[in-house]
Amino acid sequence: MAGHGSEKLFGILGGPGLTETGRGFAALGYQPGKLFAVIGGLSEFLGGLGLALGLLTPLASAALIGVMINAMATVTGANGLWATSGGVEYNVAIAVVALGIAAIGPGRLAVDHFFRWGRGGWPQAALALGLGGIAAAVTLTLL
């Protein structure tokens, strides 16, 4: 997900960059498109890095869950379940993995290992799902 976010933000790894991504967001109804491209790109980039490093894991999970809910609501939801038809399967998988990492914890090699929230559990999973859901709901109401 960090790589996917860097495509949006920086135009690397074959990505379109911020200006083109902003146009795409505007076409989906996110106004101003460039602002929402920054928010989406940063959520993917920082959320992906956070999960990879095990840093602020519940918040990183929340960022990815929120982005995936938005993707399902605006891009893939109308195409059904399966990814072969452009459906929500891939977005659901990313959100579930992020939620699962919040629930089980990032592991013993993670930066968070030494903090209470780094052990995972129901409270961390609930925080990730709640924050991600609230952020997605707020964003979608602004469309």
C-alpha positions as CSV (number, residue, x, y, z in Angstrom):
1,M,0.0,0.0,0.0
2,A,2.9,2.3,0.6
3,G,3.9,1.8,-3.0
4,H,0.4,2.4,-4.2
5,G,0.3,5.7,-2.2
6,S,3.7,6.8,-3.6
7,E,2.4,6.4,-7.1
8,K,-0.4,8.8,-6.3
9,L,1.8,11.3,-4.4
10,F,5.1,11.2,-6.2
11,G,4.4,9.7,-9.6
12,I,7.0,7.0,-9.0
13,L,6.7,3.2,-9.7
14,G,4.8,4.1,-12.9
15,G,2.1,6.1,-11.1
16,P,0.3,9.1,-12.4
17,G,1.5,11.6,-9.7
18,L,-0.5,14.1,-7.7
19,T,-1.9,16.3,-10.5
20,E,-3.3,13.4,-12.5
21,T,-4.5,11.6,-9.4
22,G,-6.3,14.8,-8.4
23,R,-8.1,14.9,-11.7
24,G,-9.2,11.3,-11.2
25,F,-10.5,12.1,-7.7
26,A,-12.4,15.1,-9.0
27,A,-14.0,12.9,-11.7
28,L,-15.2,10.6,-8.9
29,G,-16.8,13.6,-7.2
30,Y,-14.1,14.4,-4.6
31,Q,-13.8,18.2,-4.6
32,P,-11.2,19.6,-4.6
33,G,-9.7,16.6,-6.3
34,K,-6.1,17.4,-5.5
35,L,-6.7,17.8,-1.8
36,F,-8.5,14.4,-1.7
37,A,-5.7,12.9,-3.7
38,V,-3.2,14.1,-1.1
39,I,-5.4,12.7,1.7
40,G,-5.9,9.3,-0.1
41,G,-2.2,9.1,-1.1
42,L,-1.0,9.9,2.4
43,S,-3.4,7.4,3.9
44,E,-2.1,4.7,1.7
45,F,1.6,5.7,1.9
46,L,1.7,6.2,5.7
47,G,-0.7,3.4,6.5
48,G,1.3,1.0,4.4
49,L,4.6,2.1,5.9
50,G,3.1,1.9,9.4
51,L,2.0,-1.7,8.9
52,A,5.3,-2.6,7.3
53,L,7.3,-1.2,10.2
54,G,4.7,-2.1,12.9
55,L,4.5,1.6,13.8
56,L,1.3,3.0,15.3
57,T,-0.4,-0.1,14.0
58,P,-4.0,0.7,15.0
59,L,-3.8,4.1,13.3
60,A,-2.0,2.6,10.2
61,S,-4.8,0.0,10.0
62,A,-7.5,2.7,10.4
63,A,-6.0,4.7,7.5
64,L,-6.0,1.7,5.1
65,I,-9.5,0.6,6.2
66,G,-10.9,4.1,5.6
67,V,-9.3,4.3,2.1
68,M,-10.6,0.9,1.2
69,I,-14.2,1.8,2.3
70,N,-14.0,4.9,0.1
71,A,-12.7,2.8,-2.8
72,M,-15.5,0.3,-2.4
73,A,-18.1,3.0,-2.2
74,T,-17.0,5.1,-5.2
75,V,-15.0,2.9,-7.5
76,T,-15.4,-0.9,-7.2
77,G,-18.8,-1.3,-5.4
78,A,-20.9,-1.1,-8.5
79,N,-18.9,-3.9,-10.2
80,G,-19.9,-6.6,-7.7
81,L,-17.6,-8.8,-5.6
82,W,-15.0,-10.3,-7.8
83,A,-11.8,-8.5,-8.8
84,T,-11.9,-10.0,-12.4
85,S,-14.9,-7.7,-13.0
86,G,-13.3,-4.7,-11.1
87,G,-15.2,-5.6,-8.0
88,V,-14.6,-5.1,-4.3
89,E,-12.8,-8.3,-3.5
90,Y,-9.3,-6.7,-3.5
91,N,-10.5,-3.8,-1.4
92,V,-12.1,-6.1,1.1
93,A,-9.0,-8.2,1.4
94,I,-6.8,-5.2,2.1
95,A,-9.2,-3.9,4.8
96,V,-9.6,-7.3,6.4
97,V,-5.8,-7.8,6.5
98,A,-5.3,-4.4,8.1
99,L,-8.0,-5.1,10.6
100,G,-6.4,-8.5,11.3
101,I,-3.0,-7.0,12.0
102,A,-4.6,-4.5,14.4
103,A,-6.3,-7.4,16.2
104,I,-3.3,-9.8,16.5
105,G,-0.7,-7.1,16.8
106,P,2.3,-6.3,14.5
107,G,4.7,-8.9,15.9
108,R,7.8,-9.0,18.0
109,L,10.1,-7.2,15.5
110,A,7.7,-4.3,15.2
111,V,8.5,-0.8,16.5
112,D,5.2,-1.0,18.4
113,H,6.2,-4.2,20.2
114,F,7.3,-2.2,23.3
115,F,4.0,-0.3,23.6
116,R,0.7,-1.5,25.0
117,W,-1.1,-1.1,21.7
118,G,1.6,-3.1,20.0
119,R,0.2,-6.4,21.3
120,G,-3.0,-6.2,19.4
121,G,-6.4,-7.2,20.7
122,W,-10.1,-6.4,20.4
123,P,-9.7,-2.7,21.6
124,Q,-7.0,-2.1,18.9
125,A,-9.1,-3.7,16.2
126,A,-12.2,-1.8,17.4
127,L,-10.2,1.5,17.3
128,A,-8.9,0.7,13.8
129,L,-12.3,-0.2,12.4
130,G,-14.1,2.7,14.2
131,L,-11.6,5.4,13.1
132,G,-11.4,4.0,9.6
133,G,-15.2,3.8,9.3
134,I,-15.7,7.3,10.7
135,A,-13.1,8.8,8.4
136,A,-14.7,7.1,5.4
137,A,-18.2,8.2,6.4
138,V,-17.0,11.8,6.9
139,T,-15.2,11.8,3.5
140,L,-18.2,10.2,1.7
141,T,-20.6,12.8,3.1
142,L,-18.5,15.5,1.6
143,L,-19.0,14.2,-1.9
